[in-house]
Amino acid sequence: MTGQSARRVTVVPNGPVLVEGPVELVTDDGVTHTSDRFVVAVCACRRSKRFPFCDTSHRKRVRDDVPQDGK
């Protein structure tokens, strides 16, 4: 990266993508969303009522394609 420090991005299994903030997100409809928080949870399942930010809506439903023992 030139002129900027790298941002840490952490993909949480069955959860959000955590991005060190502040961030500016542009959704597929062209709308820009900003957050100045030090860590931002970005929704990866599109169930969030606050999309593109995670509101933990993914916790309400158990996914069929993931074994319950976590393996």
TORDRENVO-246780 format. One record per atom (N, C-alpha, C): residue number from 1; residue in one letter; atom name; z, x, y. Coordinates in Angstrom, 2 decimals. Atoms other than C-alpha are relative to their C-alpha. Layout:
BEGIN
NUM	A	CA	Z	X	Y
...
//
This chain:
BEGIN
1	M	N	0.00	0.85	-1.18
1	M	CA	0.00	0.00	0.00
1	M	C	0.00	0.89	1.24
2	T	N	0.07	-0.81	-1.21
2	T	CA	-0.84	1.33	3.39
2	T	C	0.75	-0.69	1.13
3	G	N	-0.73	0.53	-1.15
3	G	CA	1.63	0.80	6.22
3	G	C	1.06	-1.04	-0.31
4	Q	N	-1.00	1.00	0.38
4	Q	CA	3.82	-1.63	4.29
4	Q	C	0.72	0.47	-1.25
5	S	N	-0.72	-0.32	1.23
5	S	CA	6.54	-1.23	1.72
5	S	C	-0.31	-1.08	-1.03
6	A	N	0.32	0.93	1.09
6	A	CA	5.98	-2.87	-1.65
6	A	C	1.08	-1.07	-0.10
7	R	N	-0.92	1.11	0.24
7	R	CA	7.60	-6.25	-2.34
7	R	C	0.25	-0.09	-1.49
8	R	N	-0.32	0.19	1.41
8	R	CA	9.41	-6.82	-5.61
8	R	C	-0.24	-1.45	-0.36
9	V	N	0.29	1.33	0.52
9	V	CA	8.15	-9.82	-7.59
9	V	C	0.52	-0.03	-1.44
10	T	N	-0.57	0.13	1.33
10	T	CA	10.09	-10.98	-10.65
10	T	C	-0.41	-1.34	-0.60
11	V	N	0.40	1.22	0.68
11	V	CA	8.63	-13.50	-13.09
11	V	C	1.13	-0.38	-0.95
12	V	N	-1.10	0.48	0.82
12	V	CA	11.46	-15.54	-14.63
12	V	C	-0.58	-0.86	-1.12
13	P	N	0.53	0.81	1.10
13	P	CA	10.59	-16.86	-18.12
13	P	C	0.46	-1.46	0.12
14	N	N	-0.26	1.44	-0.12
14	N	CA	10.37	-20.68	-17.96
14	N	C	0.65	-0.37	1.32
15	G	N	-0.61	0.25	-1.30
15	G	CA	11.40	-20.51	-14.32
15	G	C	-0.94	0.38	1.12
16	P	N	0.83	-0.32	-1.16
16	P	CA	10.18	-19.57	-10.86
16	P	C	-0.41	1.47	0.03
17	V	N	0.34	-1.38	-0.31
17	V	CA	8.60	-16.40	-9.55
17	V	C	0.86	0.37	1.20
18	L	N	-0.87	-0.42	-1.09
18	L	CA	11.14	-14.57	-7.37
18	L	C	-0.69	1.11	0.78
19	V	N	0.67	-0.96	-0.87
19	V	CA	9.68	-12.70	-4.39
19	V	C	0.98	0.43	1.08
20	E	N	-0.83	-0.49	-1.09
20	E	CA	11.63	-10.47	-2.04
20	E	C	-0.64	-0.41	1.31
21	G	N	0.52	0.54	-1.26
21	G	CA	11.25	-12.05	1.39
21	G	C	0.15	0.98	1.14
22	P	N	0.62	1.29	-0.30
22	P	CA	10.39	-12.78	4.00
22	P	C	-1.42	-0.08	-0.56
23	V	N	1.33	0.20	0.57
23	V	CA	7.17	-14.30	2.68
23	V	C	-0.79	-1.03	0.79
24	E	N	0.95	1.00	-0.51
24	E	CA	4.14	-16.23	3.82
24	E	C	-0.88	-0.36	-1.18
25	L	N	0.78	0.47	1.14
25	L	CA	2.49	-18.34	1.11
25	L	C	-1.10	-0.91	0.50
26	V	N	1.12	0.88	-0.34
26	V	CA	-0.93	-19.96	1.42
26	V	C	-0.37	-0.74	-1.28
27	T	N	0.32	0.81	1.17
27	T	CA	-1.51	-22.84	-1.00
27	T	C	-1.50	-0.26	-0.07
28	D	N	1.44	0.20	0.22
28	D	CA	-4.89	-23.85	-2.43
28	D	C	-0.64	-0.96	0.99
29	D	N	0.56	0.89	-1.02
29	D	CA	-5.27	-26.51	0.28
29	D	C	-0.05	0.64	1.38
30	G	N	0.09	-0.75	-1.25
30	G	CA	-5.06	-23.82	2.98
30	G	C	1.23	-0.07	0.89
31	V	N	-1.22	0.13	-0.79
31	V	CA	-1.57	-24.73	4.24
31	V	C	0.84	1.26	-0.18
32	T	N	-0.85	-1.19	0.04
32	T	CA	0.63	-21.74	5.13
32	T	C	1.46	-0.42	0.06
33	H	N	-1.43	0.27	0.07
33	H	CA	4.33	-21.91	4.19
33	H	C	0.72	1.33	0.20
34	T	N	-0.72	-1.24	-0.24
34	T	CA	6.81	-19.31	5.45
34	T	C	1.48	-0.17	-0.35
35	S	N	-1.43	-0.02	0.26
35	S	CA	10.35	-18.36	4.48
35	S	C	0.52	1.37	0.41
36	D	N	-0.59	-1.27	-0.41
36	D	CA	12.59	-15.70	5.99
36	D	C	1.20	0.38	-0.86
37	R	N	-1.09	-0.31	0.91
37	R	CA	15.06	-15.71	3.10
37	R	C	-0.23	1.36	-0.65
38	F	N	0.14	-1.33	0.59
38	F	CA	15.78	-12.37	1.40
38	F	C	-0.61	-0.04	-1.39
39	V	N	0.71	0.22	1.27
39	V	CA	14.60	-13.76	-1.98
39	V	C	-0.49	-1.44	0.01
40	V	N	0.61	1.32	-0.01
40	V	CA	12.24	-16.70	-2.30
40	V	C	-0.42	-0.35	-1.43
41	A	N	0.40	0.49	1.32
41	A	CA	11.79	-18.74	-5.50
41	A	C	-1.27	-0.82	0.16
42	V	N	1.29	0.68	-0.08
42	V	CA	8.14	-19.74	-5.83
42	V	C	-0.20	-0.78	-1.29
43	C	N	0.17	0.88	1.15
43	C	CA	7.45	-22.68	-8.16
43	C	C	-1.22	0.43	-0.82
44	A	N	1.09	-0.37	0.90
44	A	CA	5.35	-21.76	-11.19
44	A	C	-0.45	-1.18	-0.86
45	C	N	0.32	1.13	0.88
45	C	CA	5.34	-25.18	-12.92
45	C	C	-0.59	-1.19	0.77
46	R	N	0.53	1.04	-0.89
46	R	CA	4.23	-27.38	-9.95
46	R	C	0.77	-1.32	-0.09
47	R	N	-0.81	1.21	0.05
47	R	CA	7.03	-29.91	-10.64
47	R	C	0.91	-0.15	1.21
48	S	N	-0.91	-0.01	-1.14
48	S	CA	8.93	-29.03	-7.47
48	S	C	-0.42	-1.01	1.06
49	K	N	0.26	0.90	-1.12
49	K	CA	9.23	-31.66	-4.76
49	K	C	-0.16	0.80	1.29
50	R	N	0.11	-0.89	-1.16
50	R	CA	9.32	-28.69	-2.35
50	R	C	-1.11	1.04	-0.19
51	F	N	1.07	-0.95	0.32
51	F	CA	6.20	-26.97	-3.77
51	F	C	-0.63	0.53	1.28
52	P	N	0.04	-1.04	1.01
52	P	CA	5.31	-24.11	-3.34
52	P	C	1.36	0.65	-0.30
53	F	N	-1.32	-0.56	0.27
53	F	CA	9.05	-23.39	-3.29
53	F	C	0.66	-0.74	-1.15
54	C	N	-0.66	0.57	1.16
54	C	CA	11.14	-24.00	-6.41
54	C	C	1.24	-0.79	0.43
55	D	N	-1.22	0.79	-0.21
55	D	CA	13.77	-26.76	-6.37
55	D	C	0.72	-0.25	-1.33
56	T	N	-0.54	0.05	1.37
56	T	CA	14.73	-26.27	-10.08
56	T	C	-0.40	-1.26	-0.75
57	S	N	0.48	1.18	0.72
57	S	CA	12.80	-29.40	-11.16
57	S	C	-0.42	0.34	-1.42
58	H	N	0.43	-0.42	1.35
58	H	CA	11.57	-27.39	-14.17
58	H	C	1.14	-0.14	-1.01
59	R	N	-1.15	0.11	0.90
59	R	CA	15.09	-27.70	-15.64
59	R	C	0.16	-1.40	-0.58
60	K	N	-0.19	1.39	0.42
60	K	CA	14.82	-31.49	-16.03
60	K	C	-0.69	-0.33	-1.31
61	R	N	0.78	0.30	1.19
61	R	CA	12.34	-31.36	-18.91
61	R	C	-0.02	1.20	-0.92
62	V	N	0.07	-1.07	0.98
62	V	CA	12.44	-29.30	-22.09
62	V	C	-1.45	0.17	-0.41
63	R	N	1.39	-0.26	0.36
63	R	CA	9.12	-27.64	-22.78
63	R	C	-0.15	0.01	-1.51
64	D	N	0.27	0.06	1.42
64	D	CA	7.61	-28.29	-26.21
64	D	C	-0.51	1.32	-0.57
65	D	N	0.64	-1.22	0.48
65	D	CA	5.82	-24.94	-26.42
65	D	C	0.93	1.20	-0.03
66	V	N	-0.95	-1.10	0.00
66	V	CA	8.98	-22.81	-26.08
66	V	C	1.11	-0.28	-1.02
67	P	N	-1.07	0.22	0.98
67	P	CA	11.38	-22.40	-29.03
67	P	C	1.35	-0.11	0.69
68	Q	N	-1.31	0.23	-0.61
68	Q	CA	14.90	-23.61	-28.23
68	Q	C	0.94	1.18	-0.12
69	D	N	-0.88	-1.17	0.15
69	D	CA	16.49	-20.37	-29.50
69	D	C	-0.39	1.13	0.94
70	G	N	0.40	-0.98	-0.99
70	G	CA	14.66	-18.46	-26.72
70	G	C	-0.86	1.13	-0.52
71	K	N	0.82	-1.07	0.59
71	K	CA	12.57	-16.32	-29.08
71	K	C	-1.43	-0.39	-0.10
//
